[in-house]
Amino acid sequence: MNLFSHPPSLTSSRRLFTVLLLAFLIHNAEEAYTICYFPTVNPLINIQILNCEQFLVAVSVISTVVIVLYMIAARSMVTPNRYLFISTGLAAALLLNAIVPHLLVALLTGQFTPGIFSTVLLIIPLSILMLSRNREHYKSRREQIRHAILFTIPAYLFFVLVTRLSMLYFWTFFDQQKNKIFIHF
């Protein structure tokens, strides 16, 4: 079974999934650029924001995992059910990520937030389109929602784990480097 042996709508869903992956990578690049060159402080929540190096490590790990998931989903021998689970779950996770931190903070503060342009122009519309395109391949809406939830919860836990480990690693690493430099003087 290859990519083009599925019904045309599933093939177009797979193409859209590729576009969504590219939009995600563009979004991460936009966030990295703005966080590294125009650092912002979040006035709403008392969460330590990652610095440039920490963010680059976290976004690189997350992007790599998403690319691997995309490759698993896109493999021609993979069953349509696995493809639907990954593509639906990733679209739901990206949509949630677009709305909760990016759009919500921008609306509540009236300020620019890193990644807001690609969130509004790419991630939100493409995620919604991906979810609606995949809808016709599910037996029920309930099954699609279940896939979205079963993917999104571990995805968010993974995101939190990667960002916190990135903060911990770089805080410890740079703290040790400062001490080494201090000792040499």
Secondary structure, DSSP 8 states (H G I E B T S, - for coil): --GGGS-HHHHHHHHHHHHHHHHHHHHHHHHHHHHHHS----SS-------HHHHHHHHHHHHHHHHHHHHHHH-TTS-HHHHHHHHHHHHHHHHHHIIIIIIHHHHHH-S--TTHHHIIIIIHHHHHHHHHHHHTTSS-HHHHHHHHHHHHHHHHHHHHHHHHHHHHHHHHHHHHHHHHHHHH-
